[in-house]
Amino acid sequence: MSHEQRMTRWWSVVVLVCFWVVPYLLIAYVRFGLPQRVPLRIASGKPGGFYVPLANVLTTMLTPHVQRRFNKVEVLESNGSQQNIEMIEQGQTELAFTQDGLPAGQKTRSLLYLFDSPMHVVCRRDSGLKSISDLKGKRVYLGPAHSGTRMVAKLLLQLYGIQGTELDIGGEWGFQEAANALNASKVDAAFFLVALNSEAINSLAASEMFDVIGVDRNKSLAQQYPFLRTTMIYKGSYAGAVEFPSADIETVSTREVLICSSDLSDKNVVLVLRTILDHLSHLTVKFPLASQISRIDPQRNFYYPLHPGALAVYQRTDSQMFTPSFLLALTGFAITQFLAARYLPGWWRDRRFRQRLQRLANDPATLTELTTSGTIAFADLNQLQCEIESAYVRAKISKEHHDRLNAFIEKSRRASRLTTTIEAPSEPPPDSVSPGISRVTDPTLL
């Protein structure tokens, strides 16, 4: 293969890529986006609550479905809701769990309502504690530092005129460690802002030595802080030898939500949220509290702004194929194909013609051979001469090549005339007369 042939083949590949492959890649990018080979991080909490088990279930469920965008899904341990929000704001995580309504920054966006978490104020049955007012001067666990439990506990104590710093203990503990401290009598009471049947509360209910203190001012607290709701923990809600709690308990609750960073793209949010909602039945089997998750648009129920990708999922607009960006890419593709169909064939023919003239100019004798052998018909020589004249006018060939080609075309014409034979007609001409029949020439006989 000559150098010229190799270059021709390479040019062919380049043209095909530019006019056909690139537009398809552009449409694929606009529609689906490019993979982001970074981890998808989920900030959870401390053992004993629901954040850690829920994060582990979501990790298992999301991993096979988000591999196109993320190289892995990993769970990050934290102190709880408030620290999770801080991690979102600092770019240390993409997803997190928190209580809706806690102070947040500019990057925090809502994704999904999960479940309600009532406040449990647990004390020993023999401690004599009957109300929140009785906690003054006692050793009380208020929840992990930077957690929603600690924040709501302090708001509740302030309503009763108690400063949390007077009785705070065990700020570095998780819920399970606090439950162990209650069992060991290291604290007199403990606050747990957690959904029913958490691991820590179940262990306390099973020991038969503890009870729950009611929050009799829950309505006032909910009026002052609208992100809190009044709720009830009914008598005997937990399994055990004795009823736990021993009576219906008034308290407050918060809404647990899945949040994300505003830096997370709409496509990634749609992928994550759509995966969760499409596999909600499987999630509920492994995490029963997920039965409270709703597909209804919750935009007006969130305190944090809803991420645009989540809004698209709830309003069923995430599956629309003809989005503005997709239509723009499709228009560009159509224009590219039109230009390719309009100009590429002419460009290709012009290129092949120049190569043909170049070969003939380098060896014009081949033209005579082709004509003599019948490869080029006599009529083709006229067309070829017109093309040569056109190429010369457009400065595609030099005057020397032009003169040499014309001279050999004339020579080929003469060779073509010498080799052309005229065949006899297969039928008699119209004026011929068959034997035995004379031509009538007298018009009076007609």
N, C-alpha and C positions, 0 to 999 in steps of 0.2 A: 504494500500500500504506500503510495507516494505521500509526500508531506502535504501536498495540496488536498488530497483526498482525506487525510486525517484532519486537517483544519476544517474542511467542509463538514465532516461528521461532528466535530466538536461544536461548530456553530449551530448545527441542527439541534443538538442537545440543549444548548443555551436558549435558543428560541422557544423550544417546547416548554422548558421550565418556566421561562418568563411569562408566557402567554397562557399556559394551562395549569401548571402546578401551583404557582404562586397565588393566583386568585382563590383557588380552593383552600389553600392554607390560611389565607386571610379571612375567609368566611368561617372556617373552623375556629380560628382564634377569637373572632368577634362573638361567635355563638357560645363557645365552651370555655375559652380562656386557656392560657398555658399552665401546665402543672407547676405548683409551687412546692419544691422539695424542701419544706421546712416542717418542723413538728407542730402538731395541733395540741396546745397545752390547755388543761382543765384544772383550775384552782379549786380545791375541795375544802377540807377542814381538818379537824382532829378526830381520832377514833372515838366511837361512842355515839355519834350522831348519824345522820343520814347522808351527809355530803360525801363521805368517803365511799360507802357502798354504791351510791348512785353514780359517782364518777367512774368507778370500776366497771359497772354495768354498761355505761355509755361508751367507755373505751373499747370494750369488747364488741359492742354493736356497731360503732362508727368505723373501726379500723378497716374492715374489708371494703367499705363503700367510699372512703375518702382517700384511698391510696393514690388516685390520679392527681390529687392536689397536695397531699401531705405525706411525708415519708413515715410518720408514726403518730400515734395519739398517746400522750403521756399525762399522768395525774400528778399534780403538784400539791403537797400538803401545806396547809396554812392554819392560822389560828381561827379563821372563820370569815363571816360576811364582810366585816369592815376591812380586813386585810385583803380580801379578795378584790374589793373595789380599788384599793390602793395598787394592787398588782395590775389590774386592768389599766389604770391611769398611767402607770410607769412602763407599760409595754412588756411586762413580765409574763403575761398569759393572754390567750385569745378568748377563752371561755371561763366562766366562773359561776359559782352559786352565791346568792346573797338574799337578804330580806329586802323586799321592795320598799323604798322610801327612805333608806338610810342615806346620809349625806354622800354625794358622789360628785365627780368632776365632769369635764367636758367630753370625755371619751366613752363613758359608760352608756351602753345601749341595751335595751331589753330584747329578749328573744322569745322566752316561753315561760308561762306560769306553770309551776310544778305542783305545789301542795301548800296547805296551811300548817303553821307550827304554833301551837299554843304554849304559853309560858307555864312551866311547871316549877313551883316553889316547894321543894321537898324538904321535910324535916323528920326527925325521929318522933315516933308516937309518944314516947315518954318525956319529950323535951318540954312540954307545956306550951309550945308555940301554937297560937290559934289564928293570928292575923299578921299582916306585914308590919304593923306597928310594934309587935313583940320582938322584931329582929334587932332593934336598937341595942347596941352593946354586945351582940353575939358574933360568933365567928361564922362568916357567911362567904360562900363561894359565888361570885358574880358572873363567872364565865371566863373564857380565855381572853387574854388581851387582844384588842383589835377585832373583837367579835360582835355580832349583832346581839347576842345574849347579854353581854356586858353593857352595851349601850342601853338596851331596853330596861335592864335591871336597874340601872342608875336613874333612868327617867321615872321608873315606878317608885323607887325609894325616895326621890325628891318630892313626889306627890305626898308622901307620908312624913315629910320633914326630916328625913334621915340622909346624912351624907355617906356616900358609898365608901369614901376613904376611911371612915371610922371602923368599918367591919370587914373590909375586903381581905380575902386570903386566897391563895392558890391561883394567882393570875396566869401561871404557866401551865396549869393542868388542862387536859382535855376532859370531855364529859365522862369517859370511863374512869379516868383517874379521880375525878371529883366524886363519882359514885363509890369508888374504893375508899376515899377519904371519909365519906359519910359512914360507911360501914365500920371504919376504924375509929370513929368518933373524933376525927381531927377537925371537923367543922360541925356546926350546929344546924345549918341549913344550906341549900344550894339552889341556884337558879338554872333551869334548863329550858332554853327556847328551842324546842325540838318537837317534831311530829309525834303522834301517838305510836307506841310500841317500838321506840328506839331501844337499842341494845343497852344503854346505860340505865334508862328508866325501868326496863324489864327486869334487870338484875336487882334493882331496889325493890320493885313490887314483889319479887319472888322471895325476898328475905323476911317479909312479914313484920318488919320493924319500923316501917316508914309510912308517912302519909303526905298529902298535898295540902298546902295552905291556900285558901282562896284570896282573890284580889277583889275586895268588895268595892273598890273605887275604879273599877275597870272602865265604866262609862265615861267618867271624867277624864281618864287618861286617853281614851280613844277620841274624845272631843278635842283635846289639846294637840294630839298627834294623829292626824287622819290616816296615816299609813298603818295604824294599829286598829284591830277590830275586836269587838267584844265576842266572847265565845264561852262555851261550857265544856268542862271535862266531866263526863257523867260518872256516877258511882259505879265502881267495879269495871272500869274500862280496861283494866289490865288483868291478866290471868295471875292467879295466886291463891294460896290457901285462905287468905283474908281479903276482903274487898279493898281494892286500891284504885282510886281514892275511896275513903270511907263514906263520902257524901258527894252530891253534885257540887262542883267547884266552878265559881265564876272566875274568869281570867281574861287575858288579852291574847291575841294571836297576830302573827305576821304572815305575809304571803311570800313563800319561797319562789324565787325566779331564777331562771338561767339568763345570764347576761353575757355580753361580748364587748369587744373593743370596736369603736367606730372605724379603726384602721382595717378591720376585717372586710374584705370585698363583698359586694352583694352576691356574687356567684358562689363564694365559699359559704356565706350564711345560708343561702338557699339550699346548697348541698347538705349542710349539717342539719338544718331544721327539717327539710323534706325527708331525710333519712330517719330522723327521730319519729316524725308523725306517721310515716309509712310503716314503721315497725313498732308501733305503739302497743299492739297486742303482745308481742314478744317481750317488750320492756315491762309490761304490767305483770307478766308471769314471774319475772325475776325481781321486780320491784313493785309490790302491790300499790304503793302510794301513787304510782304513775297513772292510776285510774282517774285521778283528779285532773289530768292534763286535758285541755280542750282544744279543738281545732278552730273554734270560733275566734274571729278577729278580736283580740283583747286590747286594742290600741288605747281605748279610753280608760282602761283599768290599770295601766302602768304609770308609776311615778317617773320612771326613767323613759326617755324618748325611745320609741320602737325603731329598731334598725330597718332601713329601707328594704333590705333583702327579706327580713321577716314579714314586713308589711305586704310584700309581693306574694309571699306564700299564703298568708291568711286571706288575701283578696283574690287568690287564684290567678294572679297575673304572672307568676313566675314561669309558667309553662307556655306562655305566648311565644311563638316562634318568630313572628314578624315584629320584633322590637325595632325602635328607631335605628340603633346601631347595626342590627342585622340587615335592615332594609338599605342602609347606606352601603354596607359591604356588598350586598347583592347588586345594587345599582353600579357600583364600581366594577364588579365582575362582568355585568352585562356590557358595559362600555368597553371593557378590555376585550371581550370576545368579539364585539362588533368591529373594533379596530383591527383585531387579528384577522377576522374573515375578510375585511375590506382591503387591507394593505399587505398582509403577509404573503398571500399567493403571488401577487405581483412582484414583491421583493424577492421571493424565492425564484420565480421565473427569470427575473433580471439577473440574479446571481448565477443561475445555471447557464444563461445565455453568455454572460461575460466569460465564464469558465470555458464554454464551448468555443467562443471566438478566440480565446487565448490559445487553446490547443490547436485550432486551425491556423492561427497566425504563426505559431511556432513550427508547424509542419503542414503547410497548405497543400502539399501533394496528396494528403489523405482525402481531401475533398474530391479530387478527380477519381480516386479509387472507389469512394463511396458512391459517386454518381454512376460510374461505369458498371459497378456491380448491381446497381438498382436499389441500393439502400436508401439513397436520396433521389426522389423523383424529380423530373425536369421542372414541374411547377414549384417544387420546394425551393429551387434555386432562386426564383424571383422573390419569394418571401424572405429567404436568407439575405439576399442583396438589400432588400428594404430594411431589414434589421441592422445590417452592417452600416447603412447610411445613417440610420437613426442613432446608432451607437457612436458613430463618428461625430455627429452634430452635438451629442451630449457629452463629448469628450471622454467616452468610455474606452475608446481605442485610439491609438496614434495614427497619424497620416500614413506612416510607413506600413502599418498593419492593414489599413484601409485599402491602400493601393495593391498590396500583395494579394489580399483576399479577392478584390474585384477581378484582378488578372486571372486568378485561378478559377473564379466562377465562370468567366467567359470560356476558359479552356474546358471547364466541365460541361458547359452548355454544348459545345461542339462535340464533345465525347458522347453526351447524352443523345444528340441528334443522330449520330452514326449508329448507335446501338438500338435506337427505337425502331420497331417494325410495325407496319400497319396491316392488320388482319383483314381478309376479304369479308364482306358482309354475308351473314348466314342466310338472309332472305333476299329475294330479287328486289331491285329498286322499284319504286312506284311506277316509273315509266316503262319498265320492261314488259314485254308481251309474251304470253305463253305460246309455245309452238302450236301451229295450226289455227291460230286466232289472229285475224288481221285487225289493225287499228282502223277505227272509223274516223274519217276526216271530213266527210261531207255533212254539214249541219242540217241539210234538208232531209237527211235520212233519220234524224233523231226525233 
